Amino acid sequence: MPTVTVRTETQADAKQVEKVLFQAFGNREDESELVKRIRQSEGFIPELSLVAEQNGEIVGHILLSKAKVVNGDQQTGVIALAPLAVDPKHQKQGIGGLLIQEGVERCRKLGYELVLLIGHPAYYPKFGFKPARPYGLELKQFDVSDDVFMVCELQDGALGRIKGVLMYPEVFL
Ligand SMILES: CC(C)(COP(=O)(O)OP(=O)(O)OC[C@H]1O[C@@H](n2cnc3c(N)ncnc32)[C@H](O)[C@@H]1OP(=O)(O)O)[C@@H](O)C(=O)NCCC(=O)NCCS
């Protein structure tokens, strides 16, 4: 398999990223619209918008951005992973996994303690994600089953200590 590089997205990548999102999500524009809204929001962290590049072509994209876990009057800054997309022609070659691993590692280095997501329950556990509700994390903005609401612990002890309701920023709603 040709070498795949995972790197920070630049402005010049935007059109190709849009195309990957469009193709990966079944020719719907919802996800690229979501990415545009997040990029323009307060929760955007430029080094957490990553692309996978192969032979000069963008073949995958991941975005991780700021969210909050709210518990009474306490708030903890966490990271929400969404969306993740790999061009259909390049799927099942490990590219999604490379993007998740690099994204999560960057979050850890930035000092974040948890990454949360809504996603495929057969996919994300390969990369350290597990169901979030058993750890006292809740989601009310979206009505989803227990197995798709997942969390990855980045710092020992964070799971179980940080409890409350995950609040996605307005741009996700
Ligand atoms: C999900 C996605 C990002 C995975 O990217 P990828 O580069 O193909 O993933 P990887 O190569 O790292 O992993 C492939 C593995 O995940 C599995 N997998 C992929 N999509 C899956 C899904 N929806 N549910 C369960 N398993 C899935 C594959 O069967 C494969 O398993 P194997 O390693 O045991 O053979 C890609 O399929 C995609 O863009 N899908 C459409 C958009 C989407 O659903 N995004 C995620 C939203 S939560």
The ligand as an ORCA input file, in Angstrom:
! r2SCAN-3c Opt
* xyz 0 1
  C     -15.967      4.414      9.076
  C     -14.790      4.744      8.158
  C     -14.241      6.116      8.499
  C     -13.702      3.679      8.356
  O     -12.586      4.040      7.577
  P     -11.561      2.922      7.054
  O     -10.337      3.622      6.608
  O     -12.255      2.036      6.100
  O     -11.310      2.152      8.410
  P     -10.097      1.192      8.756
  O      -9.485      0.695      7.485
  O      -9.259      1.841      9.771
  O     -10.876      0.026      9.472
  C     -11.608     -0.827      8.674
  C     -12.266     -1.797      9.595
  O     -13.435     -1.184     10.172
  C     -14.580     -1.897      9.786
  N     -15.636     -0.941      9.542
  C     -15.661      0.080      8.675
  N     -16.856      0.711      8.740
  C     -17.569      0.072      9.692
  C     -18.873      0.237     10.211
  N     -19.704      1.175      9.745
  N     -19.272     -0.578     11.199
  C     -18.460     -1.549     11.638
  N     -17.222     -1.774     11.167
  C     -16.800     -0.971     10.206
  C     -14.177     -2.623      8.546
  O     -14.988     -3.754      8.322
  C     -12.740     -3.009      8.862
  O     -12.691     -4.087      9.754
  P     -11.463     -5.106      9.757
  O     -10.239     -4.282     10.045
  O     -11.815     -6.058     10.820
  O     -11.470     -5.669      8.374
  C     -15.191      4.697      6.674
  O     -15.771      3.445      6.417
  C     -16.150      5.797      6.266
  O     -15.747      6.897      5.878
  N     -17.450      5.495      6.304
  C     -18.484      6.409      5.883
  C     -18.621      7.571      6.816
  C     -18.853      7.144      8.245
  O     -19.689      6.296      8.517
  N     -18.070      7.765      9.151
  C     -18.075      7.429     10.559
  C     -19.208      8.089     11.236
  S     -19.291      7.443     12.893
*
